[in-house]
Every structure is written in C-alpha cells, then in structure tokens.
Amino acid sequence: MKRILTAVIVLPFLIASILISSLWWLFVLLAGASMVLALWEFYLLCKKLQLKADPVPGFVAGAALITISLQPQPWLNFLLFLLVVIVLVIATLIRAMLRGAPFDKMIGSVGATILGVLYVALLGTHLVLIRTGFQPQLSAHLLSFFFLVLMGADAGAYYVGRAIGKRKLAPKISPGKTWEGAVGGVAAALAMGALAHFWFFRELPLKWALPLAFTMCIVGILGDLVESALKRSASAKDAANILPGHGGLLDRLDSLLFNAPLIYYFAVFYFNI
C-alpha cells in the first residue's frame, strides 16, 4: 500500500513536468533533487564501508553537470562533461592529499567520491538533457516512453515475481528477484513500448520501439542488480528510507540511471539532433 501511495503522490508532478513544456524547470528541479539525495545515499553506503567520500567536490561536480545540461548542444555537452570529470579527478586527489593521514584510506576515499558522481550525477543528468535538448513535443514523447516502459517493466517484474516467482535470478545479489519476474518485466516493457507507439509516439516505429523497450528492460535489470550488489557490499537492505514502500532514491533510480544515456544517445542519433 505504501508503494502505491508514494507513486500516487509523486506521479502527478512528474507527469506535469514532462507534458507541460513551460514546466521544464519543475522536471529539472525534481531530477536535480533526486540526484542530490541519491548521491548523498551513495556516500552513506560508502561510509558504512569505512570509505569516507569527500562530498564537497562530489556535489559541486554534480551541480555543474546539471547546469551544463540546460543548454541544448549535444557535442558541447559531451566536451563540458569531460572537462567536469577531469577537474573532479584532479580536485578530489588534491583535497585528499591535503587532508593528510591516514594515507592508506586515500585511494578508497577518492574512488568513492568520483564513482558517486559518475554513477549518479553523470548518468542521471542525461534525463535533464532529454527534457532540455529536444523540441518540446519530442522531449515529452521520449520521456513518456522512457518512464512508461521502465515503470511497466518494474511493475510487471514485481507482481509476476510475487505471484509465481520460484527460480531465483541472482540469489547471492538480490534474493527477491526471480526469472519469472524478469520475464514478466520484459513482457510488460514490450507491451508498454507498443502502447506508447500507438498512443502518442508514431514517429518511433514498432521495429525500433520494441527492441528499444526490450533493451531498456534488460539494462534496467542489470542496473537494479548493480545497485543491489552495492547495498549488499555495505550490508544495507535499502539505500535509505526516504520513500515509504520504496526505500531510498537510489533504490528507485537504479534502472533509470543505466537507461538515461541509452535513450538519450539513441534519440540524438535516430532523430539526427
């Protein structure tokens, strides 16, 4: 019940920020706040492993990535993203060196700081790029397709897995996931991809919509398993308890983070942006 109530509260704001072109700032605000909280949760997981990430360069780099994504020039974005990563690596190493002993924790600290930015902020910022880098109608169609497919896959996997799931998909990583649930997720993703095509996204033909939905589902499963492995490494059930019934923001963003660059660069090349 908590899972459904949380979705009912959040979804109207998300839908409005996607469909109403003048509310692009609301989408950026929601995405930015989600990434900040998810990055904070990631650093908390690192802390449980005695890896003291440096949040200052991490959050500054994350803010820089989001700011860069507000301008609609894909290749310039790519170069600026690369510049941010280079500065992040150098700044984090220098700050770790200046903090001094114990130096035996330096590599772990620097690695945790940089990985958090790359994993959460760099991947997640591609959602903002979709919202700001395309024509309003195409942006709305892409994001609607994106969330419809992934939410459908998530719901299909969850409910099919609960109903008939028996064979464990990855018992050492996520004991609750089953092969039956994965198949249910793929079926739901394909159904949502077809629905999106016939409902509002005719410019994306079925010969591309269905393979894209299938790929997104598989990539989403891998993203979910990676995040589960990170939590297991830190002996944590959830990244946090911010969202009732869902855990933390990182628990909700896991499949989205891996898929955001996929659909963005697909759109850039397919629609010749």
C-alpha positions in Angstrom: 0.0 0.0 0.0 2.8 2.4 0.9 4.4 1.7 -2.5 1.2 2.7 -4.3 0.6 5.8 -2.2 4.1 7.1 -2.8 3.6 6.7 -6.6 0.2 8.4 -6.4 1.7 11.5 -4.7 4.8 11.8 -6.9 3.5 10.8 -10.3 1.2 13.9 -10.9 4.1 16.3 -10.5 6.4 14.1 -12.7 3.7 13.8 -15.5 3.0 17.6 -15.4 6.7 18.4 -15.6 7.0 16.2 -18.7 3.8 17.1 -20.6 3.6 20.9 -20.0 6.5 22.5 -21.8 6.6 25.6 -19.6 7.2 23.4 -16.6 10.6 22.2 -17.8 12.1 23.8 -14.7 10.0 21.6 -12.5 11.4 18.5 -14.2 14.9 19.9 -13.7 14.2 20.6 -10.1 12.8 17.1 -9.5 15.7 15.4 -11.3 18.3 17.6 -9.6 16.8 17.0 -6.1 16.6 13.2 -6.8 20.2 13.1 -7.9 21.4 15.1 -4.9 19.6 12.8 -2.5 20.7 9.7 -4.4 24.4 10.9 -4.3 24.0 11.5 -0.6 22.7 8.0 -0.1 25.6 6.6 -2.1 28.1 8.3 0.1 26.3 7.0 3.1 26.7 3.5 1.8 30.4 4.2 1.3 30.6 5.4 4.9 29.4 2.1 6.1 32.4 0.5 4.4 34.7 3.0 6.1 35.2 4.8 2.8 35.0 8.5 3.6 34.0 10.1 0.4 34.6 13.8 0.0 31.1 15.3 -0.6 32.2 18.9 -1.5 33.8 18.1 -4.9 31.1 15.5 -5.4 28.1 17.8 -5.0 29.9 20.7 -6.8 30.6 18.4 -9.8 27.0 17.1 -9.8 25.7 20.7 -9.8 28.0 21.6 -12.7 26.8 18.6 -14.7 23.1 19.6 -14.2 23.9 23.2 -15.1 25.6 22.1 -18.3 22.7 20.0 -19.3 20.4 23.1 -19.5 21.9 24.1 -22.9 20.8 22.1 -25.9 24.0 21.3 -27.8 24.9 17.6 -27.5 28.5 17.7 -28.6 29.3 20.7 -26.5 27.6 19.0 -23.6 29.9 16.0 -24.1 33.0 18.1 -24.1 31.9 20.1 -21.0 31.0 16.8 -19.2 34.5 15.5 -19.9 36.0 18.8 -18.6 34.0 18.4 -15.3 35.2 14.9 -14.8 38.8 15.9 -15.4 38.6 18.7 -12.9 36.7 16.4 -10.4 39.5 13.8 -10.5 42.3 16.4 -10.1 40.4 18.4 -7.3 39.5 15.2 -5.4 43.0 13.9 -5.5 44.5 17.3 -4.3 41.9 17.6 -1.5 42.7 14.0 -0.3 46.4 14.8 -0.4 46.0 18.0 1.6 43.9 16.3 4.2 46.9 14.1 5.0 47.0 10.9 7.1 45.8 8.2 7.1 47.0 7.9 3.5 46.0 4.2 3.4 42.4 5.4 3.0 43.2 7.9 0.2 42.5 5.6 -2.8 39.3 4.4 -1.4 38.1 7.9 -0.5 39.0 9.3 -3.9 37.4 6.4 -5.7 34.2 6.6 -3.7 33.9 10.3 -4.4 34.4 10.0 -8.1 32.3 6.9 -8.6 29.4 8.5 -6.9 29.4 11.5 -9.3 29.9 9.2 -12.4 27.2 6.7 -11.3 24.5 9.1 -10.0 25.1 12.6 -11.5 26.7 11.9 -14.9 24.3 9.1 -15.8 21.2 10.8 -14.3 21.9 14.1 -15.9 21.0 12.6 -19.3 17.4 12.7 -18.2 17.7 16.5 -17.9 19.3 16.5 -21.4 16.3 14.8 -22.8 14.0 17.4 -21.2 16.0 20.4 -22.4 17.8 19.2 -25.5 15.0 18.4 -27.8 11.9 20.1 -29.2 9.1 20.1 -26.5 6.9 17.5 -28.2 9.8 15.1 -28.9 11.1 15.6 -25.4 7.6 14.8 -23.9 7.3 11.7 -26.1 10.8 10.4 -25.3 10.4 10.9 -21.5 6.8 9.4 -21.6 8.1 6.4 -23.5 11.1 6.1 -21.0 9.0 6.2 -17.8 6.1 4.1 -19.3 8.4 1.3 -20.3 10.6 1.3 -17.2 7.7 1.7 -14.7 5.8 -1.0 -16.6 8.8 -3.3 -16.5 9.2 -2.7 -12.8 5.6 -3.3 -12.0 5.4 -6.4 -14.2 8.5 -7.9 -12.6 7.3 -7.1 -9.1 3.8 -8.5 -9.4 4.6 -11.5 -11.6 7.5 -12.3 -9.3 5.3 -12.2 -6.2 2.6 -14.2 -7.8 4.5 -17.1 -9.5 8.2 -16.4 -8.9 10.2 -19.5 -7.9 13.5 -19.7 -9.7 16.0 -17.1 -8.3 17.6 -14.8 -10.8 20.6 -13.8 -8.7 20.2 -15.2 -5.2 23.6 -14.0 -4.0 22.8 -10.4 -5.1 19.1 -10.0 -4.8 17.2 -13.0 -3.3 13.8 -11.5 -4.1 14.3 -11.4 -7.9 13.2 -14.3 -10.0 13.4 -15.4 -13.6 9.6 -15.4 -13.7 9.6 -11.8 -12.6 12.2 -10.9 -15.2 10.1 -12.5 -17.9 7.1 -10.6 -16.6 9.1 -7.4 -16.7 10.2 -8.0 -20.3 6.6 -8.7 -21.4 5.3 -5.6 -19.6 8.1 -3.5 -21.2 7.2 -4.7 -24.7 3.5 -4.1 -24.1 4.3 -0.5 -22.9 6.5 0.1 -25.8 3.8 -1.0 -28.2 1.2 1.1 -26.3 3.4 4.2 -26.5 3.8 3.8 -30.2 0.1 3.5 -30.9 -0.9 6.0 -28.3 1.4 9.0 -28.8 4.8 8.1 -30.4 4.1 7.2 -34.0 7.3 8.9 -35.1 9.1 5.9 -33.4 8.0 2.8 -35.5 7.4 -0.5 -33.8 10.6 -2.0 -35.4 12.5 0.4 -33.2 10.2 0.9 -30.3 10.0 -2.8 -29.3 13.8 -3.5 -29.5 14.4 -0.3 -27.6 11.9 -1.3 -24.9 13.4 -4.8 -24.7 16.9 -3.4 -24.3 15.8 -0.9 -21.7 14.3 -3.6 -19.7 17.4 -5.8 -19.8 19.6 -2.8 -19.0 17.2 -1.8 -16.2 17.5 -5.3 -14.6 21.3 -5.0 -14.7 21.1 -1.5 -13.1 18.9 -2.9 -10.4 21.2 -5.8 -9.7 24.3 -3.5 -9.6 22.6 -1.3 -7.1 21.6 -4.3 -5.0 25.2 -5.5 -5.1 26.3 -2.1 -3.8 23.8 -2.3 -1.0 24.9 -5.9 -0.2 28.5 -4.8 -0.1 27.6 -2.3 2.6 25.3 -4.8 4.4 22.3 -2.5 3.8 18.7 -3.6 2.9 17.8 -0.2 1.3 20.0 2.8 0.4 17.8 4.9 2.7 14.1 5.2 3.9 13.1 8.4 2.2 10.3 6.9 0.1 7.7 4.8 2.1 7.5 1.4 0.4 10.3 2.1 -2.0 13.4 2.6 0.2 15.7 5.4 -0.9 16.0 7.5 -4.0 18.9 5.3 -5.2 16.6 2.3 -5.0 14.2 4.0 -7.4 16.8 5.4 -9.7 18.8 2.2 -10.3 17.3 1.2 -13.6 16.7 4.8 -14.7 20.4 5.7 -14.3 21.6 3.0 -16.6 18.9 3.7 -19.2 19.1 7.5 -19.3 22.2 7.7 -21.5 20.8 4.8 -23.6 17.6 6.6 -24.7 19.3 10.0 -24.9 22.0 8.9 -27.4 19.5 6.7 -29.2 17.4 9.8 -29.8 20.3 12.0 -30.7 21.4 9.6 -33.5 17.9 8.4 -34.6 16.3 11.8 -34.8 19.6 13.4 -36.1 19.7 16.0 -33.4 
